[in-house]
């Protein structure tokens, strides 16, 4: 099945909620709105990763324990992931522009509150609230693109969306390193949050003027029970994965992880029952029975785990294991981001010609880059230098761009346009769970192998262990993308 027919196969033939942007004044209006919408996708991902480079500074300034620092990261990620699907459904019902404005305004306020937090407890609370507001904003971007663009315009817009979201995490660590190095007004880590305030105020002013309003053709009621079960399932997965290592894996972490499978089964059962009875579930099981949608979401979840684990472990290996300053670590990530950006600009063109095979090749290139990085970092006897990392990190970035950008477009193309908020929420949740799980899983792997008082040999072994896990995840991504190619290829 060619990519252009995926939407039809997903039941997207329903009339969209606004006139499609196929050219002329409507298309021009949506293209003017797109940069503002993309800020609403960029900022939440940026803030999920920008704090990685500042954890040591935050710990010293606030007197925070390792577990408290983990909560500043996981509190945001868990709250964000738990409510993305519900945020998308709220946009379907009450208007995507309205929810986008509400989310952007609330996110800006919470960013200011994080930047001004007097202690670590207050910071954790505001980070959780910041994650909730991000979940109101992010899914409206995908929903608006689905509803406002059509055909080639939609594919171009999705390509730009993938480029922005895919690069946001890396850019976050680069910007974080620069801001920490600048130490504006002696404020340390606080500008990492406060920088969102002028950006958010500007985005709000422009969005009120240029972003059109869209809604679902038929407003479905919010599935509160389904939203509760989904949020509980995600929280029981991500919280122990994030805090387990810092807390030395107490009993409650294993109880929480053991509860994930039965709770997920209960969520699936309630969704199936609701769909059979004619109600509108939070995540209709029929959605996941579409082969392209199921494979795309699975690949996105696995590769999101790769990307999240890669960014977190790279920052820790360089800063803690090799003594890089935050700005040097940020510059190393900029190398990977450069490779990502260069290939991401051409990824859609490659996919149009070769299908999802491009993603398969990209997954292998990503694995090659991470293995090359581990080799260079492992065999270096003296201090590791940035020039030694250029080629490995550039290769990892190229593979990253070859997979993530087209995968977002292929997956969203397989989800129904007539429920754009649902589609955006489900895709965003899969990606966010992957990113958060990757940071937790790879972080736990890294520090478990390195030990409490690592020497150079321990860091070498830990780096090899991280590369092995990333390679396994990349190969699984390649297998899923090969299946996706077989499903979506032209007859």
N, C-alpha and C positions, 0 to 999 in steps of 0.2 A: 504494500500500500504506500503510495507516495506521501511525502510529508504534507502536501497541500490538502490531502483528503482526510488527514487525521481528525480534524475538527468535526467533519461530517460523521465519521465513524463514532465519535464520542457523543453523538446526539446533539451537536451544536447547531443544528439547522434551525433551531428556534429563533424567532425574531429577536434581535438584541434590543436593549432598552433605550438606545439612542440611534440616530441615523448613522450608519457605518461610514467610516472615514475612508472613502475610496478615491478622493481627489477633490479639489475645489475648496470652498470656504471651510467646510467642516473639517477636512483633513488638515488644512493650515492651522485651524484653531487647536486641534489636538496636538500637532507638532509643537506649537507654542507652549502648550501645557506640559508636555513631556518632561522637560528639564526640571520643572518644579516638582512633578510627581516623583521623579527619580531621586530627588533629595530625600523623599520619604522612604525610599528603599535603602539609600546609602547610609543615612545616619544610624538606623538601628543596628546594622551589621558592623559599622565602624565602632560603635560603642560596645559591642560585644567583645572586641579584641583590643581596643586602644589601651585598656587598663593593664594588659599583660606586661607591658614594658615598665609599668609604674608600681608594680606590687611591692617591690623592695622599698621604694621611697614612701609609699603609703604606710607600710608597716612601721617604718622608723618614725614617721611624723605622728601617726595616730596611736602608736603603741599597740598595734594589732597583732594577734596571734596568727599562725599559719591558717588555722581553720576559719578565722574571721576574714582573712584575705580571700580565701577560697569562696566564702559566701558573697563577697562583693562581686565576684565573677558569676558564680552559679545562681545567686538570687535573681540576677537580671535574666540569665539564660533560661532558667526554669519558668519564671513568670511569663516571659516572652513566648516560649514554645507552647506552654499550656493553654494559651488564650488566642493563638493565631487563627485557628479555624472559626472560633466564635466571633473574633473581630471581623473576619471576612463575611460571615453571615449577617452581622449587624449592618455592614455596609450594603449588602444586598437589600436589606429591609428598609433602612432609614436613609440611604443615600450615601454613595461612596465619597463624594466631595465633602459632605457634612462630617463623616467620620474621619476623613483625612485631616480636615481642619481641626477637629477636636483632638485627634491624636497628636498632631504637630504642636498645637498649643500646650497640651499637657506634657508632652515629651520635653519641650523647651523649659517649662517650669521645673520639672523634675531634674533636668540637667543642671539648672542653676542651683537647686537644692543640694544635689550631690557635690557640686563644686564648692559649696559653702558649708558642708557638713562639719560640725565641730568635733565629732568623735566617730569611731568606727561603727557603733551600733546605729547611729542616725544614718550614716552612709549606706549601710546594708538595707535599711528600710526604704530609703529613697531609690536605691538601685532596683529593688523589687518593683516599686511603683513605676520606675522608668521603663522596666520591661513590660509592664501591663500597658502603658501608653504606647510603646512601640508596636505592640500587637494590634492596637486600634488603627495604626497608620499604615504599616507595611502591606497588609493584604489588599488594601484599597488601590495600591499602585498597579498590581497585576490585574485586578478586576477592572480598573479603568482602561487599561491597555486592551484587555479582551473585549470590552464593550464598545470602546470608541474607535478602534482600528479594525481594518479588515484586509484580508489578502496579503499582498506584498508589504503594505504599510505595517500590518501587524507583525510580520516576520522581522522587519527592520527594527521596529520598536522593541520587540522581545530580545533581539540581538543586543541592542543598546542596554536594555535592562540587565541581561546576563553579564555584560561587560562591567556595569556599575556595581552590581551585587558581588560578582566574583572578585573584583579588585578591592572592595571596601575593607575587607579584613586586613589585607597586606598594607594598604594605604594607612589604615588605622595605626598599625605598629610603626610605620615610618613617621607619621605625624606625631604620634606619641613620643617617639624618641627625640624629634626636633623640639617639641614643646618642653620636654624635660630638660634638654640641653640649654634652651633659652632661659628657663627659670624666670619667667616674666614677673617683675616686681617682687621677686623672692617668694613667689607663691607655689613653687614646687610642682606637684602633680595636679593641682586644682584646675589649671587651664585646660586639661584634657576633657573636663566636663563643661567648663564655662564657654569653650569655643562654640558649643552648640547653640548658645543663646542668640548671638547676632544672626547666625545662619537661620535659626528657626523663626526669628522675628521677620526677617526678609522673606523667607518662604511663605509665611502666613500672609503677608501683605500682597505678594504676587499671586498666590493661589486663589485668594478671594476674587481676583479679577479674571484669571485666565483659565482656571480648571472648570470644565463643564460638570454638571451634576448627572449622575446615572444611577439607576436602581434596577433590581431584578424585575422582569415583566410581571411576575407574580410573587408577592412578598410572603415567604414561608415563615411560620413561627420559629422562634429559636428553640432548639432542642436542649433544654436546660439539663435534663438527666444525662444525655449523651455528652454534653460539654463537661459536666462534673466528672463522669467516669474517665473521659479522655485526659482531663487535667490531672486527675489522681494517678493514672497510669504513667504519664510522662514524669510527674514529680517523683513517684516511687522509683523510677529508673534513674533519673538524672541526679537527684540529691545524694543518694549513697555512692554513686560512681564518682561524684565530685568530692565529697567529704570523707569517703572511706579511708583513703590513704592518710590524710591529715589526722584522722581520729584513730588510726591504727585498727581499722575495720572492726568496730564494736558489733555486738550482736544485732543491734537495730538495723544496721546496714544490710545484713544478710536477710533479715526478716522482710525488709522493704523490697529487696530484689526478688525474693521468693514470691512476694505478693503480686509482682508485675504480670506474670502469665495468667493467673486466674482472673485478675481484674481486667486485663486486656480481652480475655475470652468473654467476660461479662459485658464489656463495652460492645464487642462485635455482635453478641446475641441481642442486645437491646436495639442496636442499629438495624439488624435483620428483621426483628419483630416489628419495628416501627415502619420499615419500608413495605413489608408484607401487608400491614394493616392500612396502607394508604397515607400514612403520615410522612412528614419530611424529616428524616434523621439528620444528625449533624454531618456524618460522613456516609452517604448511601453505599451499601456494599456493592450495588450494581456498578458503581464507579470503578471499583477495584477489579471487577471482572473484565474490564476492557484490557486486552493484553498489553497494548502500548502504554496505557496509563500505569498498569501494575508494574511493568518492567522499568518504565521511566522513573517512577517514584522509588522503587527499590534501588536502582542505580544511583539516584540522587542521594538517598539516605546513606549508602555505602561510601560514595565518593565525598559527600559532605563530612563523613567521619575522617576520611583521609585528609581533607583540607584543614579541618579544625585541629586534628592531631599534629599535622605538619607545622602549622603556624605556632601552636603553643610549644611543642617540643623544640622547634628551632630556636625560639626565643630563650628557652631555659638552657639548652645546650650551649648556646653562644654566650649568654650573660653569666650563668652560674658555672658552667663547666669550663669555659675558656676565657672568662673575665672580660668579655666585651662590654663596653658602655652601652646604655640604651640607644644612643645615636648610631654607634657602629652596628648594633643589632638591627636597627631600623634600616640602615643603608644596605645591609645584607638582604633583608626582606625586599628592599626596593629592586634588587637584581631579579628576584623571582617575579615581582610585580611587572617588571619591564618585559620579561618573557611572556607573561600572561597577556599583557595588553597588546603586544605585537601580534600574537597569533589569534587573539580573540577578535580582532578587527576583521580577520579573514575567515573565521571559523564557519560562519553561516554559508559562505560561498563554497567552502570545501564540502560541507554537508549536503548542499544542494546537488553537488556533482557525484559524491561518493557515498552518501547516506551515513548511517551511524557507524560505519567502519572507521570514520575519522575519530570517533570517540574511543574505539578499541585501540587504535594506534596511540592516541593521547594518553590512555591509561598506562601503556607500556613505557612511554617516554617519561611520564611522571615517576614511575617506579625506577627507571634508569637514573633519573636525576637525584632521587632520594638516596639510592644506593651509592651513587658517586659521591654525594655529600658525606655519607657515613664513612666511606673509604678514605677520603681526604682528611676528615676530622680524626679518624682512627689512626692513621699512619703518621700524622704530623708529630714529630718528637718535640719541637720547640713551639713557641706561641703560634697559634693559628692566625693567619692573616686573611684579610678580605679578598685580595686578588686570587688566592687559592680556591675560593668558594665561587668565583664568578660563573664558571661553566656549569658545575653541578646545580647551582640554584637557578640559573637561567634555564637549564633543561627541565627542571621541576616546574618552573613557571610556564614553559611552553606546553608541557603535558596538561597542566592544570587548566590552561585556557582552551586547549583542544577538547577537553571533556566538559567542563562546567557550563560554558556559555551555550553550546548547541544542545546540551542535555536539558537545560532549563527550557529552551524553546520547544524541543521535541516533546517533553513531558507536558508542558502547558497546552501544546497543540492537541494532545490526546485527551484533555479534560474539557468538560462541556462549557461552551460559551454562554449558554442561557443561565448558568449559575456561576458567574464569573467570580463572585466573592468566595464561594465554596472552593472553586478551583484554586484561586490564589491562596486561600488559607491552608488547604491540604498540601500544596506544593511548598509553601513557606514553612509549614510545620515539619515536613520531611527534611528539608534542608537544615533547619535550626536544630532539630534533634541530632542530626548527623554532626553538625559543627560542635555542639555542646558535648556530645558523647565522645567525639574524637579528642577534644582537649582533656576530658576526664580519663579516657582509656589510655591514651598515649602518655599523659602525665603520670598516671599510676605506674605504667610500665617503666618509664624512664627512671623514676625515683625508687621503685622497688629494686631494679637491677643496680642502680648506683649506690644504694644504701644510705645510711645516715651521715657517714663521714667519708665521702668518696674521694679516692685518689685518681690520678690520670688513667690508670688501668680500669677502674670502675666506671669512669665516664666513657671510656672507649667501648666497654661492653654494653653500657646503657644505650649509647648511640647506635650500636649494631642491632640491639634488640628493637629499638624504635624503627629502624630501617626495615627490619624483617616484618614487623606488623604492618607498616605502611605498604610494603611490597605485596603482602597477602591481600590487603584491602584493594589495592590497585588491580591485582589480577582478578579478584571477584568482580570489580567494576567492569573490567574488560569482558568477562564472561556474560554479564548482564547486558552490556551494550551490544555484544554480538547477537544475543537473542533479540534485542530491540531492532537491530538492523534487519534480521530475518523477517520480523513482523511488519516493518515499515517500508521495506524496499519495494521498488517498482517491479510489477510482474514481468 
